[in-house]
Amino acid sequence: VAKRGLCPGAMEIFALFFVVDPVSLSLSLSLSLSFPPQTVHSHKPHFVAVHCQEVGGKNYEASMSHVDNFVKELLSSDAMKEYSRARVYLDENYKSQEHFTALGSCYFIHESLKNIHQFDFKAKKFKKVVGKETCSETLESTSMLEKEKFPQDYFPESKWSRKGFIRTRWALADCAFDLVNIHLFHDASNLVAWEKSPSVYSGTRQKALGYVLDRITDQRYEKLPYFVFGDFNFRLDSKQVIESLCSTATMQTVRAADTNEVDKLIFRESDNDRKVVLQLEKKLFNYVNQDVFRENNGTSLLEFDKELSVFKDRLHELEISFPPSYPYSEDSSQGKQYMNTRCPAWCDRILMSASARDLVLKPENEEKSIVYDNIGPNVCMGDHKPVFLSFRITAGAGKPNANKHKCCVVQ
């Protein structure tokens, strides 16, 4: 961890990025006591970015009024008391079908970090970050971020999708970059996802992610290194992973009596008393051996994690060394157990451009100073397990002349 007593112009900035997808108010409030403060206390970063999806939880209409208390509790926690500046952006405007994304982007700056600026997208210049500010409701009115909800026709199966992205831009000690909070579309049906490889849902996510990447690299603003992190809802290739898991099984198709549509698929061992290996329904993925998703962090299944490969020239990721981040049991006594609703997958990710990867993996950076992992592997935190990335940035890294560059004009 970088020493805090150094001059900001010479110091290494220790950044910590989180992805959180709370699913209920009670879970969200409990996180304020243990997350991110415990992880922050362990790593002692100078700059903390927390990207949340589904702010307010599934019952956001009833729970949204408590979100502000959650933020206040987080800001006042002992572990965060040395963070003298903060910017919290919460999309709480659930009454707006046109704009509501339920995204939350929170940024905390340690008191020792002096040279910190945030970009004003309207004024097209960086402004010094002073004090703590919370912005909610109509985020469209603030010029300190870009926010967009995906068009309804991107995911017509959902009557009211909340998927979208928030983009902010930062300059730390003359090193400038974009941070993008993203939430992509889920798999609406396991049965539909199984029909072909890759699934129709994979194509929908590809379209939305491509839109975001085009948007943040267009000609309106200077192109900078960028980090994109949130719930991508990336899934394993359903058809291929099921064929692998059930390679010696036979499949039985069960159809609905009234519509004759496929209602259930049952995979049984050819021998062994016809033991059921997998039951697959629209919202059921009941596999006989969950250990396969946990053993060696589930890495034997990474060959079926293919959605990022489409963007191999635009997005990069550090090596995954944690189990699939979704869907965990919401039973507080089963922190390691997966729900039998979906095939476990690495939905929650921290991705970056090639130039951002260079910031993280610069030659002088010791490998042990970089950590890409999940949080609370044995603790229930909702159906998504939070993921984080910690690393150090040398002042001016990635932009040797940033202090002279037009994009880093400050006021």
LOVEXVO-480819 format. One record per residue (C-alpha): residue in one letter; residue number from 1; x, y, z. Coordinates in nm, 3 decimals. Each point is the difference from the previous one (the first is absolute). Layout:
BEGIN
A, NUM, X, Y, Z $
...
// end
This chain:
BEGIN
V, 1, 0.000, 0.000, 0.000 $
A, 2, 0.135, 0.340, -0.094 $
K, 3, 0.120, 0.219, 0.286 $
R, 4, -0.234, 0.288, 0.057 $
G, 5, 0.259, 0.253, 0.108 $
L, 6, 0.147, 0.043, -0.348 $
C, 7, -0.052, 0.305, -0.217 $
P, 8, -0.307, -0.060, -0.226 $
G, 9, 0.210, 0.069, -0.308 $
A, 10, 0.232, -0.290, 0.079 $
M, 11, -0.221, -0.242, 0.184 $
E, 12, -0.171, -0.313, -0.123 $
I, 13, -0.377, 0.017, 0.031 $
F, 14, -0.156, -0.318, 0.129 $
A, 15, -0.339, -0.042, -0.165 $
L, 16, -0.270, -0.246, 0.103 $
F, 17, -0.297, -0.078, -0.226 $
F, 18, -0.309, -0.189, 0.114 $
V, 19, -0.299, -0.154, -0.175 $
V, 20, -0.309, -0.043, 0.218 $
D, 21, -0.342, -0.128, -0.098 $
P, 22, -0.213, 0.013, 0.316 $
V, 23, -0.337, -0.170, -0.036 $
S, 24, -0.187, 0.110, 0.310 $
L, 25, -0.002, 0.296, 0.234 $
S, 26, 0.096, -0.203, 0.306 $
L, 27, 0.299, -0.146, -0.182 $
S, 28, 0.101, 0.344, -0.124 $
L, 29, -0.010, 0.144, 0.351 $
S, 30, 0.201, -0.287, 0.144 $
L, 31, 0.267, 0.064, -0.261 $
S, 32, 0.056, 0.349, 0.140 $
L, 33, 0.137, -0.161, 0.317 $
S, 34, 0.235, -0.246, -0.168 $
F, 35, 0.041, 0.107, -0.363 $
P, 36, 0.189, 0.180, -0.131 $
P, 37, 0.145, 0.123, 0.334 $
Q, 38, 0.163, -0.331, 0.095 $
T, 39, 0.165, -0.037, -0.339 $
V, 40, 0.094, 0.368, 0.000 $
H, 41, 0.157, -0.043, 0.344 $
S, 42, 0.201, -0.298, -0.126 $
H, 43, 0.132, 0.162, -0.319 $
K, 44, 0.016, 0.367, 0.109 $
P, 45, -0.058, 0.151, -0.346 $
H, 46, 0.018, 0.370, -0.087 $
F, 47, -0.288, -0.015, -0.248 $
V, 48, -0.304, -0.226, 0.035 $
A, 49, -0.263, -0.054, -0.270 $
V, 50, -0.313, -0.199, 0.083 $
H, 51, -0.237, -0.084, -0.286 $
C, 52, -0.342, -0.128, 0.106 $
Q, 53, -0.289, -0.140, -0.198 $
E, 54, -0.362, -0.038, 0.112 $
V, 55, 0.021, 0.284, 0.252 $
G, 56, -0.296, -0.037, 0.233 $
G, 57, -0.023, -0.372, -0.066 $
K, 58, -0.272, -0.193, -0.175 $
N, 59, -0.274, 0.182, 0.192 $
Y, 60, 0.142, 0.342, -0.080 $
E, 61, -0.332, 0.184, 0.026 $
A, 62, -0.027, -0.094, 0.367 $
S, 63, 0.370, 0.003, 0.081 $
M, 64, 0.142, 0.298, -0.186 $
S, 65, -0.078, 0.237, 0.288 $
H, 66, 0.259, -0.182, 0.211 $
V, 67, 0.286, 0.027, -0.249 $
D, 68, 0.107, 0.342, 0.128 $
N, 69, 0.040, -0.144, 0.350 $
F, 70, 0.219, -0.273, -0.146 $
V, 71, 0.223, 0.261, -0.165 $
K, 72, 0.023, 0.211, 0.316 $
E, 73, 0.095, -0.306, 0.202 $
L, 74, 0.267, -0.093, -0.252 $
L, 75, 0.146, 0.352, -0.008 $
S, 76, 0.013, 0.020, 0.380 $
S, 77, 0.143, -0.348, 0.063 $
D, 78, 0.333, -0.019, 0.185 $
A, 79, 0.177, -0.162, -0.293 $
M, 80, -0.095, 0.290, -0.228 $
K, 81, 0.079, 0.288, 0.238 $
E, 82, 0.331, 0.075, -0.173 $
Y, 83, -0.177, 0.056, -0.333 $
S, 84, -0.052, 0.374, 0.008 $
R, 85, -0.169, 0.028, -0.341 $
A, 86, -0.275, -0.206, -0.160 $
R, 87, -0.229, 0.002, -0.300 $
V, 88, -0.308, -0.218, 0.015 $
Y, 89, -0.235, -0.032, -0.297 $
L, 90, -0.318, -0.200, 0.056 $
D, 91, -0.270, -0.049, -0.260 $
E, 92, -0.306, -0.004, 0.225 $
N, 93, -0.250, 0.140, -0.248 $
Y, 94, -0.203, -0.322, -0.030 $
K, 95, -0.310, 0.187, -0.119 $
S, 96, 0.168, 0.077, -0.332 $
Q, 97, -0.034, -0.293, -0.238 $
E, 98, 0.207, 0.189, -0.254 $
H, 99, 0.306, 0.056, 0.220 $
F, 100, 0.007, -0.228, 0.307 $
T, 101, 0.302, -0.234, 0.011 $
A, 102, 0.030, -0.067, 0.378 $
L, 103, 0.377, 0.054, -0.034 $
G, 104, 0.218, 0.145, 0.272 $
S, 105, 0.356, 0.127, -0.046 $
C, 106, 0.189, 0.098, 0.317 $
Y, 107, 0.351, 0.143, 0.019 $
F, 108, 0.210, 0.066, 0.311 $
I, 109, 0.329, 0.193, 0.012 $
H, 110, 0.248, -0.034, 0.285 $
E, 111, 0.108, 0.315, 0.182 $
S, 112, 0.364, -0.055, -0.105 $
L, 113, -0.085, 0.023, -0.371 $
K, 114, 0.022, 0.368, -0.090 $
N, 115, -0.004, 0.010, -0.377 $
I, 116, -0.342, -0.136, -0.095 $
H, 117, -0.239, 0.135, -0.263 $
Q, 118, -0.325, -0.111, -0.162 $
F, 119, -0.109, 0.079, -0.353 $
D, 120, -0.297, 0.226, -0.075 $
F, 121, -0.147, -0.137, -0.323 $
K, 122, -0.189, 0.320, -0.075 $
A, 123, 0.285, 0.243, 0.066 $
K, 124, 0.249, -0.250, -0.150 $
K, 125, 0.257, 0.059, 0.270 $
F, 126, 0.117, -0.159, 0.324 $
K, 127, -0.105, 0.152, 0.333 $
K, 128, 0.166, -0.049, 0.335 $
V, 129, -0.185, -0.236, 0.233 $
V, 130, -0.079, 0.164, 0.334 $
G, 131, -0.217, -0.130, 0.282 $
K, 132, -0.267, -0.269, -0.014 $
E, 133, -0.298, 0.011, -0.233 $
T, 134, -0.291, -0.234, -0.059 $
C, 135, -0.211, 0.029, -0.313 $
S, 136, -0.316, -0.204, -0.053 $
E, 137, -0.336, 0.008, -0.173 $
T, 138, 0.052, 0.158, -0.344 $
L, 139, 0.364, -0.072, -0.076 $
E, 140, -0.059, 0.123, -0.354 $
S, 141, 0.025, 0.355, 0.137 $
T, 142, 0.357, -0.027, 0.125 $
S, 143, 0.284, 0.075, -0.239 $
M, 144, 0.249, -0.204, 0.202 $
L, 145, -0.107, -0.327, -0.158 $
E, 146, -0.155, -0.158, -0.305 $
K, 147, -0.291, -0.233, 0.061 $
E, 148, -0.213, -0.194, -0.244 $
K, 149, -0.260, -0.272, 0.013 $
F, 150, -0.003, -0.251, -0.284 $
P, 151, -0.294, 0.032, -0.241 $
Q, 152, -0.297, -0.225, 0.072 $
D, 153, 0.037, -0.179, -0.333 $
Y, 154, 0.341, -0.131, 0.110 $
F, 155, -0.178, -0.242, 0.234 $
P, 156, -0.370, -0.018, -0.096 $
E, 157, -0.066, -0.301, 0.226 $
S, 158, 0.020, 0.229, 0.301 $
K, 159, -0.295, 0.237, 0.041 $
W, 160, 0.216, 0.251, 0.185 $
S, 161, 0.372, -0.063, -0.009 $
R, 162, 0.226, 0.199, 0.234 $
K, 163, 0.321, -0.078, -0.187 $
G, 164, 0.241, 0.276, -0.100 $
F, 165, 0.329, 0.169, 0.090 $
I, 166, 0.156, 0.296, 0.183 $
R, 167, 0.333, 0.149, -0.103 $
T, 168, 0.226, 0.228, 0.204 $
R, 169, 0.346, 0.133, -0.086 $
W, 170, 0.283, 0.058, 0.248 $
A, 171, 0.350, 0.147, 0.017 $
L, 172, 0.220, -0.125, 0.283 $
A, 173, 0.345, 0.159, 0.020 $
D, 174, -0.015, 0.072, -0.376 $
C, 175, -0.113, -0.351, -0.090 $
A, 176, -0.342, 0.022, -0.165 $
F, 177, -0.248, -0.281, -0.068 $
D, 178, -0.371, -0.085, -0.032 $
L, 179, -0.197, -0.219, 0.241 $
V, 180, -0.315, -0.156, -0.143 $
N, 181, -0.266, -0.167, 0.214 $
I, 182, -0.194, -0.246, -0.213 $
H, 183, -0.295, -0.237, 0.034 $
L, 184, -0.080, -0.225, -0.295 $
F, 185, -0.297, -0.224, -0.076 $
H, 186, -0.060, -0.331, 0.174 $
D, 187, -0.111, -0.338, -0.135 $
A, 188, -0.379, 0.003, 0.015 $
S, 189, -0.034, -0.378, -0.045 $
N, 190, 0.238, -0.290, 0.048 $
L, 191, -0.193, -0.192, -0.265 $
V, 192, 0.047, 0.273, -0.261 $
A, 193, 0.368, 0.039, 0.094 $
W, 194, 0.045, -0.374, -0.062 $
E, 195, -0.145, 0.005, -0.351 $
K, 196, 0.310, 0.109, -0.189 $
S, 197, 0.365, 0.093, 0.041 $
P, 198, 0.060, 0.283, 0.060 $
S, 199, -0.337, 0.087, 0.152 $
V, 200, -0.228, 0.278, -0.116 $
Y, 201, 0.066, 0.175, 0.333 $
S, 202, 0.372, 0.000, -0.069 $
G, 203, -0.070, 0.192, -0.319 $
T, 204, -0.212, 0.255, 0.186 $
R, 205, 0.275, 0.064, 0.252 $
Q, 206, 0.254, 0.029, -0.280 $
K, 207, -0.211, 0.266, -0.170 $
A, 208, -0.040, 0.204, 0.320 $
L, 209, 0.365, -0.023, 0.102 $
G, 210, 0.111, 0.096, -0.349 $
Y, 211, -0.226, 0.303, 0.023 $
V, 212, 0.162, 0.108, 0.328 $
L, 213, 0.354, -0.044, -0.132 $
D, 214, -0.083, 0.200, -0.312 $
R, 215, -0.157, 0.270, 0.213 $
I, 216, 0.295, 0.045, 0.237 $
T, 217, 0.253, 0.006, -0.284 $
D, 218, -0.182, 0.227, -0.244 $
Q, 219, 0.123, 0.340, -0.115 $
R, 220, -0.179, 0.218, 0.256 $
Y, 221, 0.280, -0.022, 0.256 $
E, 222, 0.363, -0.097, -0.001 $
K, 223, 0.055, -0.376, 0.015 $
L, 224, 0.147, -0.114, 0.330 $
P, 225, 0.076, -0.331, 0.168 $
Y, 226, -0.325, -0.145, 0.133 $
F, 227, -0.116, -0.254, 0.255 $
V, 228, -0.344, -0.157, -0.045 $
F, 229, -0.129, -0.186, 0.303 $
G, 230, -0.337, -0.121, 0.120 $
D, 231, -0.244, -0.283, -0.063 $
F, 232, 0.058, -0.102, -0.362 $
N, 233, -0.227, -0.302, 0.049 $
F, 234, 0.250, -0.201, -0.204 $
R, 235, -0.109, -0.365, 0.005 $
L, 236, 0.169, -0.323, -0.087 $
D, 237, -0.097, -0.132, -0.341 $
S, 238, -0.306, -0.192, 0.122 $
K, 239, -0.018, -0.256, -0.277 $
Q, 240, 0.368, -0.087, 0.017 $
V, 241, 0.027, -0.008, 0.378 $
I, 242, -0.309, -0.223, 0.034 $
E, 243, 0.130, -0.236, -0.267 $
S, 244, 0.326, -0.020, 0.194 $
L, 245, -0.160, -0.050, 0.342 $
C, 246, -0.251, -0.253, -0.135 $
S, 247, 0.217, -0.172, -0.259 $
T, 248, -0.103, -0.352, 0.111 $
A, 249, -0.364, 0.084, 0.068 $
T, 250, -0.313, -0.034, -0.209 $
M, 251, -0.248, 0.283, -0.031 $
Q, 252, -0.375, -0.014, 0.068 $
T, 253, -0.220, 0.281, -0.124 $
V, 254, -0.310, 0.093, 0.201 $
R, 255, -0.258, 0.218, -0.174 $
A, 256, -0.282, 0.211, 0.140 $
A, 257, -0.335, -0.170, -0.045 $
D, 258, -0.184, 0.312, -0.116 $
T, 259, 0.257, 0.155, -0.240 $
N, 260, 0.226, -0.294, -0.084 $
E, 261, 0.298, 0.230, 0.057 $
V, 262, 0.310, -0.142, 0.168 $
D, 263, -0.048, 0.037, 0.374 $
K, 264, 0.292, -0.200, 0.135 $
L, 265, 0.306, -0.195, -0.108 $
I, 266, 0.115, -0.290, 0.216 $
F, 267, 0.347, -0.150, -0.050 $
R, 268, 0.045, -0.351, 0.144 $
E, 269, 0.296, -0.233, 0.020 $
S, 270, -0.023, -0.279, -0.255 $
D, 271, 0.068, -0.247, 0.280 $
N, 272, 0.043, 0.053, 0.377 $
D, 273, -0.376, -0.051, 0.051 $
R, 274, -0.075, 0.284, -0.242 $
K, 275, 0.112, 0.255, 0.256 $
V, 276, -0.103, 0.359, -0.082 $
V, 277, 0.307, 0.210, -0.079 $
L, 278, -0.169, 0.329, -0.096 $
Q, 279, -0.349, 0.147, -0.005 $
L, 280, -0.039, 0.304, -0.219 $
E, 281, -0.301, 0.235, 0.000 $
K, 282, -0.051, 0.365, -0.083 $
K, 283, 0.132, 0.104, 0.341 $
L, 284, 0.142, -0.327, 0.126 $
F, 285, 0.352, -0.136, -0.043 $
N, 286, 0.021, -0.290, 0.243 $
Y, 287, 0.330, -0.181, -0.054 $
V, 288, 0.089, -0.297, 0.214 $
N, 289, 0.352, 0.112, 0.098 $
Q, 290, 0.051, 0.366, 0.089 $
D, 291, 0.360, -0.068, 0.099 $
V, 292, 0.104, 0.020, -0.364 $
F, 293, -0.067, 0.376, 0.016 $
R, 294, 0.211, 0.043, 0.315 $
E, 295, 0.291, -0.242, -0.041 $
N, 296, 0.313, 0.188, -0.105 $
N, 297, -0.220, 0.310, -0.027 $
G, 298, -0.199, -0.161, -0.281 $
T, 299, 0.286, 0.059, -0.245 $
S, 300, -0.080, -0.321, -0.189 $
L, 301, -0.310, 0.182, -0.126 $
L, 302, 0.176, 0.315, -0.119 $
E, 303, 0.026, -0.152, -0.347 $
F, 304, -0.377, 0.056, -0.028 $
D, 305, 0.032, 0.367, 0.104 $
K, 306, 0.016, 0.142, -0.353 $
E, 307, -0.194, 0.325, -0.011 $
L, 308, 0.302, 0.222, 0.056 $
S, 309, 0.186, -0.157, -0.294 $
V, 310, -0.205, 0.209, -0.244 $
F, 311, 0.167, 0.309, 0.148 $
K, 312, 0.352, -0.143, 0.029 $
D, 313, 0.147, 0.299, -0.185 $
R, 314, -0.187, 0.257, 0.211 $
L, 315, -0.033, -0.145, 0.350 $
H, 316, 0.250, -0.179, 0.222 $
E, 317, -0.021, -0.174, 0.335 $
L, 318, 0.243, -0.130, 0.258 $
E, 319, -0.001, -0.372, 0.067 $
I, 320, -0.313, -0.120, 0.179 $
S, 321, 0.088, -0.185, 0.320 $
F, 322, -0.335, 0.003, 0.179 $
P, 323, -0.314, -0.216, -0.037 $
P, 324, -0.300, 0.106, -0.211 $
S, 325, -0.149, 0.313, 0.159 $
Y, 326, -0.367, -0.092, -0.057 $
P, 327, -0.258, -0.130, 0.104 $
Y, 328, 0.072, -0.047, 0.370 $
S, 329, -0.256, -0.106, 0.256 $
E, 330, -0.166, 0.284, 0.188 $
D, 331, -0.023, -0.215, 0.312 $
S, 332, 0.231, 0.168, 0.253 $
S, 333, 0.126, -0.340, 0.118 $
Q, 334, 0.110, -0.112, -0.348 $
G, 335, 0.268, 0.244, -0.107 $
K, 336, 0.169, -0.246, -0.240 $
Q, 337, -0.312, -0.166, -0.140 $
Y, 338, -0.135, 0.078, -0.346 $
M, 339, -0.371, 0.031, -0.070 $
N, 340, -0.146, -0.255, -0.241 $
T, 341, -0.140, 0.269, -0.226 $
R, 342, 0.277, 0.057, -0.257 $
C, 343, 0.324, -0.161, -0.101 $
P, 344, 0.268, 0.171, 0.212 $
A, 345, 0.198, 0.253, -0.203 $
W, 346, 0.246, 0.286, 0.029 $
C, 347, -0.255, 0.279, -0.042 $
D, 348, 0.187, 0.265, 0.197 $
R, 349, 0.324, 0.115, -0.161 $
I, 350, 0.255, 0.281, -0.012 $
L, 351, 0.115, 0.055, -0.359 $
M, 352, 0.227, 0.260, -0.153 $
S, 353, 0.137, 0.144, -0.322 $
A, 354, 0.351, -0.087, -0.114 $
S, 355, 0.127, 0.336, 0.121 $
A, 356, -0.167, -0.049, 0.339 $
R, 357, 0.157, -0.345, 0.025 $
D, 358, 0.336, 0.168, -0.051 $
L, 359, -0.073, 0.218, 0.303 $
V, 360, -0.066, -0.310, 0.209 $
L, 361, 0.275, -0.224, -0.136 $
K, 362, 0.282, 0.249, -0.045 $
P, 363, 0.344, -0.168, 0.016 $
E, 364, 0.102, 0.155, 0.332 $
N, 365, -0.314, -0.124, 0.169 $
E, 366, 0.053, -0.306, 0.218 $
E, 367, -0.248, -0.275, -0.079 $
K, 368, -0.095, -0.044, 0.365 $
S, 369, -0.128, 0.357, 0.009 $
I, 370, -0.279, -0.093, -0.244 $
V, 371, -0.300, -0.192, 0.133 $
Y, 372, -0.308, -0.103, -0.200 $
D, 373, -0.232, -0.200, 0.222 $
N, 374, -0.340, -0.028, 0.161 $
I, 375, -0.103, 0.112, 0.348 $
G, 376, -0.144, -0.210, 0.279 $
P, 377, 0.031, -0.344, -0.163 $
N, 378, -0.170, -0.160, 0.301 $
V, 379, -0.241, 0.282, 0.082 $
C, 380, -0.348, 0.052, -0.143 $
M, 381, -0.015, 0.334, -0.183 $
G, 382, -0.297, -0.062, -0.224 $
D, 383, -0.018, -0.192, -0.326 $
H, 384, 0.313, 0.173, -0.137 $
K, 385, 0.339, -0.027, 0.167 $
P, 386, 0.182, 0.338, -0.010 $
V, 387, 0.316, 0.016, -0.212 $
F, 388, 0.291, 0.241, 0.045 $
L, 389, 0.325, 0.105, -0.164 $
S, 390, 0.283, 0.175, 0.183 $
F, 391, 0.313, 0.142, -0.162 $
R, 392, 0.242, 0.292, 0.006 $
I, 393, 0.029, 0.281, -0.250 $
T, 394, 0.318, 0.207, -0.033 $
A, 395, -0.063, 0.370, -0.038 $
G, 396, -0.018, 0.087, -0.370 $
A, 397, -0.007, -0.365, -0.109 $
G, 398, -0.162, -0.059, -0.337 $
K, 399, 0.008, 0.371, -0.087 $
P, 400, 0.361, 0.123, 0.022 $
N, 401, -0.099, 0.357, -0.083 $
A, 402, -0.333, 0.002, 0.175 $
N, 403, 0.079, 0.311, 0.199 $
K, 404, 0.043, 0.187, -0.329 $
H, 405, -0.278, -0.171, -0.190 $
K, 406, -0.324, 0.174, -0.091 $
C, 407, -0.210, -0.271, 0.163 $
C, 408, 0.154, 0.072, 0.337 $
V, 409, -0.069, 0.373, 0.012 $
V, 410, -0.135, 0.055, 0.351 $
Q, 411, -0.173, 0.274, 0.189 $
// end
